[in-house]
């Protein structure tokens, strides 16, 4: 989700999100374009995906990708309806956290992988697992990454607080958050979004939001303890700003404002933060709780819809989209921490963030895929809906989690 470099920003002029863009591939003699849907937060991200489509067409003139984009939230809100109607695009972009909820409309790739002999051994195993469900592979990944913490170096230096190093503890985290909280500043930003909240809960109490069978389990004592601690960073300890309303972008906008010292993030967003922030961004691991530093990994990839009339050509397209050459390019422009281990060097070379390799390697060593339910969008919606009450202290974690568990259903 990171922004590309300035040179790429001016490469292609695109329409606003939600419009269709035709990749300018060579004339293939009559082959129908393959539709491809992707989320994008604005024109700069659209430019990256449009360029990827063109790069694939240059690699194989028989493949032309017609790209359509929308915002992240709108993308997944619409996808289920398109699957139900049978008019989904051929190439479908998918996030690991939402794979289980969309398998009804996606084609398992296992037969195509076996039939073509496509080698998947270079892909990070955790994101391959995250993009699978019920033992079947539904997408090939383009990015991956563990959830870590980013911090505002200026705030640390101005307060004379040592910058956190990999392996630091929750006690140290809370102490630093208190030191960096002032009249108009906060040490941390807490929010009820999945990839930001669950790693902190995991490291605090070891609780996971689902069991091994994909059933929601939000009401265990460990989960209640972990979520209450996390919400109390805002509600009781006041080292994090209170959530005024349901706002999925709250954590990122608060961190970018320059008034918050620390926030959870991932390598897919780091270069975006680096380019947007008016301060120097640092990074470190999720602080270690009783069981050590623990975190989740997440990633995204490309799959094929069941309604695609040409799945073989679509599979060829996604193998080219996730080839080492293309992932090195995506890593180099800052849009992805590549899912291929052989391509990850390009991200580090472009990031030029001090300590990035040490932090990410330490986080990867303990990261596990965040497993979700088939109705994860519903879970996220309910957590956002009840978040303001939880993070203000007017509702307890037990009350909110019981409500979300009941309204979302078991799986």
BELSULBEL-V683157 format. One record per pair of residues at least 6 apart in sequence whose ideal C-beta (glycine too) atoms are under 6 Angstrom apart, sorted by the first residue. I is the first residue (numbers start at 1). J is the second residue. Records with the same first field share a line. If there is no record, write none. Layout:
I = J + J
This chain:
1 = 268 + 269 + 272
2 = 269 + 271 + 272 + 334 + 335
3 = 44 + 272 + 275
4 = 44 + 48 + 333 + 334 + 335
5 = 333
8 = 333
9 = 44
11 = 47
12 = 47 + 50
14 = 21 + 43 + 46 + 47 + 50
17 = 40 + 69 + 70 + 71
18 = 70
20 = 68
21 = 50 + 67
22 = 66
23 = 53 + 54 + 57 + 64 + 65
24 = 54
25 = 57 + 64
26 = 61
28 = 61 + 62
31 = 62
33 = 64 + 66
34 = 65 + 90 + 91 + 314 + 317
35 = 66 + 89 + 90
36 = 65 + 67 + 89 + 91
37 = 68 + 89
38 = 49 + 69 + 93
39 = 72 + 75
40 = 46 + 69
46 = 69
48 = 335
49 = 67
50 = 67
53 = 65 + 67
56 = 63 + 320 + 321
57 = 63 + 64
59 = 320
63 = 317
76 = 98 + 377
82 = 88
83 = 105
86 = 307
88 = 105 + 305 + 307
90 = 308 + 314
91 = 302 + 314 + 317
92 = 303 + 305
93 = 302
94 = 139 + 301 + 303
95 = 300
96 = 127 + 130 + 131 + 298 + 299
97 = 194 + 298 + 370 + 372
98 = 376
99 = 131 + 133 + 138
100 = 133 + 372 + 374
101 = 374 + 376
103 = 133 + 138
105 = 305 + 306
106 = 138 + 303
107 = 304 + 306 + 311
108 = 136
109 = 137
110 = 136 + 137
112 = 315
118 = 319
122 = 340 + 341 + 342
123 = 141 + 339 + 340
124 = 144 + 339
126 = 297 + 369
127 = 141 + 144 + 299 + 339
129 = 369
130 = 299 + 369
131 = 138 + 139 + 141 + 301
138 = 303
139 = 301 + 302 + 303
140 = 301 + 302 + 318 + 322
141 = 299 + 301 + 339
142 = 301 + 322 + 336 + 339
143 = 268 + 299 + 300 + 336 + 337 + 339
144 = 299 + 339
145 = 266 + 267 + 268 + 337
146 = 295 + 297 + 363 + 364 + 367
147 = 195 + 199 + 264 + 266 + 295 + 296
148 = 283 + 285 + 359 + 363
149 = 262 + 264 + 284
150 = 263 + 265 + 281 + 283
151 = 261 + 262 + 282
152 = 261 + 279
153 = 280 + 282
154 = 279
155 = 180 + 261
156 = 163
159 = 180
161 = 176 + 179
163 = 282
164 = 284
166 = 284 + 285 + 359 + 362
168 = 287
169 = 287 + 288
170 = 287 + 289
173 = 287
177 = 187 + 188 + 239
178 = 239
180 = 187 + 261
181 = 187 + 239
185 = 259
186 = 240 + 241 + 260
187 = 239 + 261
188 = 233 + 239 + 240 + 262
189 = 240 + 251 + 254 + 255 + 260 + 263
190 = 230 + 233 + 234 + 240
191 = 250 + 251
192 = 383 + 384 + 387
193 = 248
194 = 380
195 = 298
196 = 251 + 264
198 = 209
199 = 286 + 295 + 296
200 = 230
201 = 207 + 226 + 227 + 230
202 = 294
203 = 286 + 289 + 294
204 = 226 + 229 + 289
205 = 222 + 225 + 226
206 = 222 + 291
207 = 222 + 223 + 226
210 = 216 + 371 + 373
211 = 217
214 = 373 + 411
215 = 410 + 411
216 = 373 + 408 + 410
218 = 401 + 404 + 405
219 = 401 + 402 + 405
224 = 397 + 398
227 = 397
228 = 397
231 = 390 + 391 + 397
233 = 239 + 240
234 = 240 + 242 + 391
235 = 391 + 392 + 393
241 = 254
242 = 391 + 392
243 = 250 + 387 + 388 + 391
245 = 388
246 = 384 + 385
251 = 263
254 = 260
255 = 263
256 = 276 + 277
258 = 278 + 279
267 = 337
268 = 337
271 = 334
273 = 281
274 = 281
283 = 359
284 = 359
285 = 293 + 359 + 362 + 363
286 = 293 + 295
293 = 366
294 = 366
295 = 363 + 367
296 = 370
297 = 367 + 369
298 = 370
299 = 339
302 = 318 + 321
304 = 311 + 314
308 = 314
324 = 340 + 342 + 343
327 = 338 + 340 + 343
328 = 343 + 346
330 = 336
331 = 338 + 343 + 346 + 347
332 = 346 + 350
334 = 350
337 = 347
338 = 344
348 = 357
373 = 411
374 = 411
375 = 408
378 = 408
379 = 408
382 = 404 + 407 + 408
386 = 400
389 = 395
390 = 400
